[in-house]
Amino acid sequence: METGIRKLEDKVHKSVLLQETINGLQLKKGDLAIDATCGAGGHTKELAQRVGPKGRVLAIDRDKNALDIARSVFRGENVTYALADFANISKIAKANGFFDVSAILADLGVSSMQLDDPARGFSLKSRGVLDMRMDTKSSEVTASDVVNHYEEEALANIFFKYGEEKYSRQVAKAIVDYRKEHRIEYTDQLAEVVRGVIRAKRARKIRNSKFNIRNSKIDPATKIFQAIRIEVNQELKQLESALPQMVDLLLPGGRLAIISFHSLEDRIVKDFFKKSSLDCLCPPDFPKCQCDHAKTLKVITRKAIKPTVKEISINPRSRSAKLRIAKKIN
């Protein structure tokens, strides 16, 4: 039975930077901890083992499928599972009796089980209905809604802001032109429209360049899919909302660990940690502080912790992960 559970856990998800994260949180027996993005429960299981039977872990996820799998692979008596959105983490924690916690973890990545399930609409590798919702029960806007109904300018702005795609306007125009004749319902449809634009632009760049430009191993549609997913799930707004709540929930000395997978998330975390570690946010030319800001965090990771070469070889999807840790000081 144990072997079967391990096989299921390994199949659906490999927890990224697992030991680096758990060790960085410095948990003790009897502590309270929160896994704000439980997923398949890999980090949750480690947290539960660290706090022991006298401690407690709150495992939160907005994806019911993921939470059901987490429950099936680890039924620790000291773990409370909550189907919810971590943007409301303060309310969720207090409703479950988690006050003054010692550690909070958020792994912001899309899990392997979500990426590999064509029905979820995240995958570039196989045909699936354009969905991309983390929460398929209560969330209303799907990727199909974004692709088929957003105005061209709105699409271009999303692709540029959330995907950092330099051909954002050209891709947006191609999508709008295509949907005049055909509704875009499937992932492979969208991917081919995007690939056509970006490959044409890259080919022109190569022809006009004196240097040989290597073809990227990353699918040309990756950034566009990322941007749509972020828009559908409002991921960056959720993160911005959750971070100050997480700090408020921590005990003095408690630690916050965030694993991000793209530069936009990492920038939000890095900037929040930096601002929260300063006593004054006034411009340097102000003779006297006027902001009344008081620092609440000490940054533990001066530079983000990245996966080792060994971990990347075992789990290639971990290659872009960055871990940042901070400690509450008051």
Salt bridges, closest charged atoms under 4 A:
GLU2 OE2 - ARG6 NE 3.32
ASP31 OD2 - LYS28 NZ 3.87
ASP63 OD2 - ARG120 NH1 2.93
ASP68 OD2 - LYS64 NZ 2.88
ASP68 OD1 - ARG71 NH1 3.33
ASP107 OD2 - HIS43 ND1 3.92
ASP116 OD1 - ARG317 NH2 2.71
ASP131 OD1 - ARG133 NE 2.75
GLU164 OE2 - ARG267 NH2 3.44
ASP177 OD2 - LYS173 NZ 2.85
ASP177 OD1 - LYS180 NZ 3.66
ASP188 OD2 - ARG127 NE 2.94
GLU192 OE2 - ARG195 NH1 2.52
ASP219 OD2 - ARG195 NH2 2.79
GLU235 OE2 - ARG229 NE 2.78
GLU265 OE2 - HIS262 NE2 3.58
ASP266 OD2 - LYS322 NZ 3.86
ASP266 OD1 - ARG324 NE 2.70
